[in-house]
Amino acid sequence: MNLKGKSSLNHLVAFWLGTQFIVAGFIFHLPDFIAARKMHFCMYCMPMSKLMLCGMALIIIGIPMAAYGLFPARRDEKKDMSSAYQLHTLDNAKLGWAHWRLLIVLAVALIVDVMKPATLGFVLPGMKQEYNISTAVASYLPLFALIGTTVGSILWGIMGDKLGRRGSILLASLIFISTGICGTMPAFKWNLFMCFFMGISAGGLLPIVFALLAEMTPAKHRGWLLVLMGGVGSAGGYLAASGAAAYLEPLFSWRILWLLNMPTGLLVILLSRFIPESPRFLLHEGRVEEAQRNLAKFGIQLIPATPEAQLQYVKHSTEFKQLFRPPYLILTLTVCLYGLAWGLVNWGFLQWLPTIMRDYLQMDGKIANHLLAKSALFALPGCVVVAWLYGFWSSKKTMIIFAIGTAAVLVGFSTFKPGDSPTVFSALTVLLLVCLSGMIAMLSPYAADLYPTKLRASGGGVSASSSKAGGIVGPYGMAQLMTLFPGLFVAALAVAVPLLLAATALFFNGMETSGESLEELQEKEWLTLEREKNPSA
């Protein structure tokens, strides 16, 4: 953190003290977990100890303290300096070590972000057994978590635009650490409560990370790099979740999958020194010197704009409601439909796949987890193909093809029955993970391209929330479908239809973004709107 002066020192102390409170609060929950090892870490109906309650109190104190340290109060009104400087040097820069280091750090953040929601599917079987609950009741867990991610994506997107990308990433990571205490909750209702807040924190990283990446990556590399990052984050997060379930769950029960929030979230905090604030955001805030310092780390100079360029600069509305007004309305609805369709498949079908494999296909739980982990590993190379197509061919067409491809794979699943070849099932799972990873890898970069700087994180948050919104109805709806229509036929086909609708909407309303700078894309959107208002112009 680049802080100066006594006031800044106070904020720095508040941030790190708050962080220590949160970590200590988490650690205070571990003795009760360890004490349950003779019962294979079954903590059902165990009373909460005083140490656990003290840990909760430390976390409640630590979060606002850390937030105060990250977001100092503003004492004066800053002038928007975006029009005074041109960013061609940033758009045309060569990829250097500073860029790659930032990409690696944010890739870690994305894997951590994706890993936690993906873990939901792997904790459900063990949770059902320990709490002795039905599939329908267990479906409330992903429901609460995904309501949290839906709300969190929007709230953190707005926060990222108002308060900054870097600070929002760090605060989301701290809240993420605190929700690791889900793994010590003695009752199912406590898991519902804590998983809601886990969802809020996990929903925050995605839109802010992609907003920051879009604003720091040279224009000609932005498309393929962001999609590659999204693919690595999506496939890597699922691989991390399935791998932890395969190797750690047999030793420490399903609870260890929640407890991993602390080391993974803390890793993001420790790597934060390599995460700069976005120069585009800083210029909008009038913080020119900070923007110059951050660009200098990448070997880039901030160059004043010509008077003609300043006159041509279009000042965009920074109000959240602008996302649902021209020229962004149709684009926002289109990407939200695409995200919703993905969410219905990911949370409604893929989330239940471990349970389907155990209950319907009669697979051993350990074998099922290993199979999914291997499938996720084989799916990783597909990220490279998606990134190349998106960045060097067509962003719009690639998104359409992968939506249709996912629907085709689901049709394949609908024909699978118990006793059929496990090899075929593995192949379908790999293809599903490749297609789903490709879709979600493209959604956030595409949304980041569509909106101006002061709406970029908010727009990304809305699109991310749409992908989680599918999880609000998907898990419960899938549970009901599996109860009424055992097997994969109805379940798979039910979530294939929205994908085809999303592909159609994108075909008619989507915008090609590959290869153009962020400012050029925004000017093109407003120019299109002006032509619609005045066709004779």
Summary of the structure (lengths in Angstrom):
residues: 537
radius of gyration: 23.2
end to end distance: 49.3
largest distance: 79.2
contacts: 2039
relative contact order: 0.13
helix: 79%
strand: 1%
